[in-house]
Amino acid sequence: MTADSQAPAGCVGAYLELGLALGRHIDGLVDAYYGPPELATRVNAEPVRPPARLAEQARALLRDLEGKAPLDDTDTDDRGRRSWLEAQVRGLWTTARRLAGEEIGYLDEVELCYGVRPSPVPEDELRQAHLRLEEALPGDGPLPERLITWREAHAVPLDLLPSAISSLAEDLRARTRKLFGLPDEEHVDFELVSGKPWSGFNTYLGGLRSRVDINTDLPVLSISLAHLVAHEAYPGHHTEHSRKEVGLVRRRRWLEETVFLVGTPSCLLAEGLADLGLEVVVGRRPESVVAEHLRPLGIRYDAEVVAAVSEAGEALAAARGNAAIRLHAEGADPDVVIDELARWALLPGPRAAKAVEFLVHPTWRAYVFCYIEGLRLCRRYVSGDVKHFERLISEQLTPIDLAA
């Protein structure tokens, strides 16, 4: 543990306690915690608090924050910090209200939790992406079959995955250190896992260390491997967490940063910056650099085609948001949505089913927009300026701050 052992007073202490207590209802809501250990021990030892009581506590904490109650015992009152905490607590309040049985519309839920209000991508935009892919993808025959065949041909043999991940991580770490700096002693361990609804997951352990799990339920594709490593480690989640541990927790004693909570706006910015990370440290078209790591290992990677297909097909990622709206706002049958997602995102059935598994999971049902809207917001904010990206991995910001 790097945080003080003494639990903080004031609104920050109430925030940590609320997040830990709410996390006992939803597996995975507490993404990670490295704060005062006795606080977690106490919350975990007490009876599970009813959701209605947690909703009341969240609303009371919001009133305290809005009423300028002390944040902690540091005798500082940073306006940006208070606004960040208010946005975080609003997300937790929304989750508690839903758990207590309150009806909240799906789009309202996304907006209250993550700070953006999504809308479906028009099908015409997806059709245009299909047309661009028709031109970018070599070969003949129907586009879905061609794209699926091409994608799946880039499956990385399981025995080569560790070497490929290590090579990419070493390069991305060096580039991140050169651009932004990294704490001395930071470290990431990569592990291969199965039986998860996601493709990759960073668990920040505190003490400047992360464990990144790569899911092998479906073959890991070389065309997305560099993005996965960048997203989870350098300059993505691990980089953000370790820099904030040093800059905010250790130096400023802002202990609210020791807990990472799903259902809050910080997730939207975290996923957005992580998705943007590869192009920030390597460039908008990183394919030639990625090829230098994968080809010597005997891993197929058609750099020129990957670049063309990636550029043409980026819009298809938004089809996941359409699927989420169909499921939760319109009440569509999941099997129907799997077929629709396979059609619009040009995915094979098993990958479409895996995506829908993520969308219907109680922890992740609204989370998909952290990727879709988060990337849009962060890319617009950074706009090629690495100093703006450095703010994202170093400071407490909200979606409103980026949109201003």
C-alpha positions in Angstrom: 0.0 0.0 0.0 1.2 3.5 -0.8 -1.7 5.5 0.6 -1.7 6.5 4.3 -3.0 3.8 6.6 -5.3 6.4 8.2 -8.7 6.6 6.5 -9.4 10.2 5.4 -12.0 12.4 6.9 -14.6 14.5 5.2 -16.2 14.0 1.8 -13.2 11.9 0.5 -13.6 9.4 3.3 -17.3 9.2 2.7 -16.7 8.7 -1.0 -14.3 5.8 -0.5 -16.7 4.2 2.0 -19.7 4.6 -0.4 -17.8 3.1 -3.3 -16.6 0.1 -1.3 -20.1 -0.5 0.2 -21.8 -0.3 -3.2 -19.2 -2.6 -4.7 -20.5 -5.4 -2.4 -23.6 -5.4 -4.5 -22.0 -5.5 -8.0 -19.1 -7.7 -8.8 -16.4 -5.6 -10.6 -17.8 -2.2 -9.7 -14.7 -1.7 -7.6 -12.2 -2.0 -10.3 -9.3 -1.6 -7.9 -8.5 -0.3 -4.5 -5.2 0.5 -2.8 -6.4 2.9 -0.2 -6.4 2.6 3.6 -6.7 -1.1 4.3 -8.6 -0.8 7.5 -11.5 1.0 5.7 -11.9 -1.9 3.3 -11.7 -4.4 6.1 -14.4 -2.6 8.1 -16.8 -2.2 5.1 -16.3 -5.8 4.1 -17.0 -7.0 7.7 -20.2 -5.2 8.2 -23.7 -6.4 6.9 -24.3 -5.5 3.3 -26.0 -2.1 3.2 -29.4 -2.0 1.4 -29.3 -0.1 -1.9 -31.9 2.4 -0.8 -29.6 3.3 2.2 -26.6 3.7 -0.2 -28.7 5.9 -2.4 -29.5 8.1 0.5 -25.9 8.3 1.6 -24.8 9.2 -2.0 -27.4 12.0 -2.1 -26.3 13.3 1.3 -22.7 13.3 0.1 -23.7 15.2 -3.0 -25.4 17.8 -0.8 -22.2 18.1 1.3 -20.0 18.5 -1.7 -22.3 21.2 -3.2 -22.5 22.9 0.2 -18.7 23.1 0.4 -18.2 20.7 3.2 -14.5 19.9 3.9 -13.0 17.4 1.4 -10.6 15.9 3.8 -8.1 17.0 6.5 -5.6 18.7 4.2 -7.1 22.1 4.6 -7.2 22.6 0.8 -10.3 23.1 -1.3 -9.5 22.7 -5.0 -12.5 23.6 -7.1 -11.6 21.1 -9.8 -11.2 18.4 -7.3 -14.6 19.1 -5.8 -16.3 19.1 -9.2 -14.6 15.8 -10.0 -15.9 14.2 -6.8 -19.4 15.6 -7.4 -19.4 13.9 -10.8 -18.1 10.6 -9.4 -20.7 10.6 -6.6 -23.5 11.4 -9.1 -22.6 8.2 -10.9 -22.6 6.1 -7.8 -25.9 7.6 -6.7 -27.4 6.6 -10.1 -26.2 3.0 -9.6 -27.5 2.8 -6.1 -30.9 4.1 -7.2 -31.1 1.5 -9.9 -30.2 -1.2 -7.5 -33.0 0.1 -5.1 -35.5 -0.5 -7.9 -35.9 3.0 -9.2 -36.7 3.1 -13.0 -34.1 5.1 -14.8 -34.1 5.2 -18.6 -31.0 3.7 -20.2 -29.8 6.9 -21.9 -30.4 8.8 -18.7 -28.3 6.1 -16.9 -25.4 6.5 -19.3 -25.5 10.3 -19.0 -25.7 10.4 -15.2 -23.0 7.8 -14.7 -20.5 8.8 -17.5 -21.3 12.4 -18.2 -22.3 12.0 -21.9 -25.6 11.3 -23.6 -25.2 8.9 -26.4 -27.2 8.6 -29.6 -27.3 5.8 -32.1 -25.0 6.1 -35.2 -27.1 6.3 -38.3 -27.1 3.2 -40.4 -26.1 5.3 -43.4 -22.8 6.0 -41.7 -22.2 2.3 -41.2 -23.1 1.6 -44.8 -20.6 4.2 -45.9 -18.0 2.4 -43.8 -18.9 -0.8 -45.5 -18.3 0.8 -48.9 -14.9 2.1 -47.8 -14.0 -1.4 -46.6 -15.0 -2.8 -50.0 -12.3 -0.7 -51.6 -9.7 -1.3 -48.9 -10.0 -5.0 -48.5 -8.3 -7.2 -51.2 -10.0 -10.2 -52.8 -13.4 -11.0 -54.2 -16.7 -12.1 -52.8 -19.2 -10.8 -50.2 -17.6 -8.2 -47.8 -18.6 -9.9 -44.5 -17.0 -13.2 -45.5 -13.9 -11.5 -46.9 -13.4 -9.3 -43.8 -14.0 -12.1 -41.4 -11.6 -14.5 -43.3 -8.9 -11.7 -43.4 -9.3 -10.9 -39.7 -9.2 -14.4 -38.5 -6.2 -15.2 -40.6 -4.3 -12.8 -38.2 -4.9 -15.0 -35.2 -1.7 -15.1 -33.1 -0.6 -18.6 -32.1 -1.0 -19.0 -28.4 2.6 -19.9 -27.8 3.8 -16.7 -29.6 1.6 -14.4 -27.6 3.9 -13.8 -24.6 6.8 -12.8 -26.9 4.7 -10.5 -29.0 3.2 -8.8 -26.0 6.7 -8.4 -24.4 8.2 -6.9 -27.5 5.4 -4.4 -28.0 5.2 -3.5 -24.3 8.9 -2.8 -24.2 8.8 -0.4 -27.1 5.6 1.4 -26.0 7.0 1.8 -22.5 10.2 3.4 -23.9 8.1 5.8 -26.1 5.8 6.7 -23.1 8.8 7.3 -20.8 10.4 9.6 -23.4 7.2 11.6 -24.0 5.7 11.9 -20.5 8.0 10.2 -18.0 7.2 7.2 -15.9 7.7 6.6 -12.2 10.8 4.6 -11.3 9.8 1.1 -10.2 6.6 1.0 -12.1 5.9 -2.5 -13.5 3.3 -4.5 -15.5 2.8 -8.2 -15.5 0.8 -9.7 -18.4 -1.2 -12.9 -18.0 -3.3 -15.0 -20.3 -6.8 -15.9 -19.0 -10.1 -17.3 -20.2 -13.8 -17.2 -19.3 -14.1 -13.4 -19.2 -16.5 -11.0 -21.1 -13.7 -8.6 -22.1 -10.6 -8.9 -24.3 -8.2 -7.3 -21.9 -8.3 -6.0 -18.4 -5.9 -3.9 -16.2 -6.0 -4.5 -12.5 -4.0 -1.8 -10.8 -2.5 -3.2 -7.6 -1.0 0.0 -6.1 2.6 0.5 -5.5 3.1 1.4 -9.2 2.2 -2.2 -10.3 -0.4 -3.5 -12.6 -1.6 -7.0 -13.7 -2.9 -7.0 -17.3 -5.0 -10.0 -18.2 -5.4 -10.9 -21.9 -8.5 -13.1 -22.6 -7.9 -16.0 -24.9 -11.5 -17.3 -25.2 -11.3 -16.2 -28.8 -8.1 -16.0 -30.8 -6.1 -12.8 -30.2 -5.6 -11.1 -33.5 -2.3 -9.5 -34.5 -4.2 -6.5 -36.1 -5.4 -5.4 -32.6 -2.6 -6.6 -30.3 -0.6 -3.4 -30.2 -3.7 -1.4 -29.5 -4.5 -3.8 -26.6 -1.1 -3.5 -25.1 -1.1 0.3 -25.4 -4.6 0.5 -24.0 -4.0 -1.6 -20.9 -0.4 -0.5 -20.2 1.6 2.1 -22.1 0.4 4.9 -22.3 -3.0 3.7 -21.2 -4.4 2.5 -17.9 -1.2 1.5 -16.1 0.5 4.7 -17.1 -2.5 6.8 -15.9 -2.8 5.0 -12.6 0.9 5.0 -11.8 1.4 8.6 -12.6 -1.6 9.6 -10.6 -0.5 7.5 -7.6 2.8 9.5 -7.5 1.4 12.9 -8.4 -2.0 12.9 -6.7 -1.9 10.3 -4.0 1.7 10.4 -2.7 2.4 14.1 -3.2 -1.0 15.7 -2.7 -2.7 13.0 -0.5 -5.8 12.9 -2.7 -6.9 9.5 -1.5 -10.0 9.4 -3.7 -7.6 8.3 -6.4 -7.0 5.1 -4.6 -10.3 3.6 -5.7 -11.4 3.0 -9.3 -15.2 2.7 -9.6 -17.2 1.6 -12.6 -20.2 3.7 -13.3 -18.4 7.1 -12.9 -17.1 9.7 -15.4 -13.5 8.9 -14.7 -14.0 5.6 -16.5 -15.1 7.4 -19.7 -11.9 9.5 -19.8 -9.7 6.5 -18.8 -11.0 4.4 -21.7 -10.9 7.3 -24.1 -7.3 8.1 -23.4 -6.3 4.5 -23.4 -7.9 4.0 -26.8 -6.1 7.1 -28.1 -2.8 6.0 -26.6 -1.2 4.1 -29.5 -1.6 6.9 -32.0 -0.3 9.4 -29.4 3.0 7.6 -28.8 3.5 6.0 -32.3 1.4 8.1 -34.7 -2.0 8.0 -36.3 -0.8 5.1 -38.5 1.4 2.9 -36.3 1.3 -0.2 -38.6 4.9 -0.1 -39.9 6.2 0.0 -36.3 3.9 -2.8 -35.2 5.1 -5.0 -38.1 8.7 -4.6 -36.9 7.7 -6.4 -33.7 5.5 -9.1 -35.1 7.0 -10.2 -38.4 10.3 -11.4 -36.9 8.3 -13.7 -34.7 6.6 -15.3 -37.7 3.3 -13.6 -36.9 1.2 -12.5 -39.9 0.6 -8.8 -40.0 -0.3 -7.2 -43.4 0.7 -3.6 -42.4 -0.5 -1.8 -45.5 -3.9 -3.6 -45.6 -4.2 -3.2 -41.8 -3.8 0.5 -42.2 -6.4 0.8 -45.0 -8.9 -1.4 -43.2 -8.4 0.3 -39.9 -9.0 3.7 -41.4 -12.0 2.6 -43.3 -13.6 0.5 -40.6 -13.1 2.7 -37.4 -16.7 3.8 -37.6 -17.9 0.2 -37.2 -16.9 0.2 -33.5 -19.9 2.5 -32.9 -22.2 -0.3 -33.9 -21.6 -1.7 -30.4 -23.3 1.4 -29.0 -26.3 0.9 -31.3 -26.5 -2.7 -30.0 -26.5 -1.5 -26.4 -29.3 1.0 -27.1 -31.3 -1.8 -28.9 -30.9 -4.1 -25.9 -31.5 -1.7 -23.0 -33.5 1.2 -24.4 -35.6 -0.7 -26.9 -35.8 -4.1 -25.2 -34.6 -6.1 -28.2 -34.0 -9.8 -27.9 -30.2 -10.5 -27.4 -30.2 -13.1 -30.1 -31.6 -10.6 -32.5 -29.0 -8.0 -31.5 -26.2 -10.6 -32.0 -27.4 -11.0 -35.6 -27.7 -7.2 -36.1 -24.2 -6.6 -34.6 -22.7 -9.3 -36.7 -24.2 -7.6 -39.8 -23.3 -4.0 -39.1 -19.9 -4.5 -37.4 -19.0 -7.3 -39.9 -18.2 -9.7 -37.1 -18.3 -13.5 -37.0 -21.1 -15.0 -34.9 -18.9 -15.9 -31.9 -17.3 -12.4 -31.7 -20.7 -10.7 -32.0 -22.0 -13.0 -29.2 -19.0 -12.2 -27.0 -19.7 -8.5 -27.6 -23.3 -8.9 -26.6 -22.2 -10.9 -23.5 -20.3 -7.8 -22.4 -23.3 -5.5 -23.1 -25.8 -7.5 -21.1 -23.4 -8.0 -18.1 -24.9 -6.1 -15.1 -21.5 -4.4 -14.4 -20.8 -3.4 -18.0 -24.3 -2.7 -19.5 -23.6 1.1 -19.9 -19.9 0.9 -20.1 -19.5 0.5 -23.9 -20.0 4.3 -24.3 -16.8 4.9 -22.3 -15.0 3.5 -25.4 -17.2 5.1 -28.1 -17.8 8.5 -26.6 -14.6 8.5 -24.6 -12.4 8.2 -27.6 -14.3 10.9 -29.5 -14.0 13.3 -26.6 -10.4 12.6 -25.8 -9.3 12.7 -29.5 -11.0 16.1 -30.0 -9.5 17.4 -26.8 -5.9 16.2 -27.5 -6.1 17.1 -31.2 -2.4 16.2 -31.7 -1.1 18.1 -28.6 0.8 15.7 -26.3 0.6 18.2 -23.5 -3.2 17.7 -23.5 -2.7 14.0 -23.3 -0.3 14.5 -20.5 -3.1 16.3 -18.6 -5.4 13.3 -19.1 -2.9 10.9 -17.5 -1.9 13.3 -14.7 -4.9 15.3 -13.5 -8.5 15.0 -12.3 -10.7 16.0 -15.3 -14.3 15.5 -16.2 -16.1 15.2 -19.6 -17.3 18.8 -19.1 -13.7 20.0 -18.7 -12.8 18.4 -22.0 -15.8 19.8 -23.8 -15.3 23.3 -22.6 
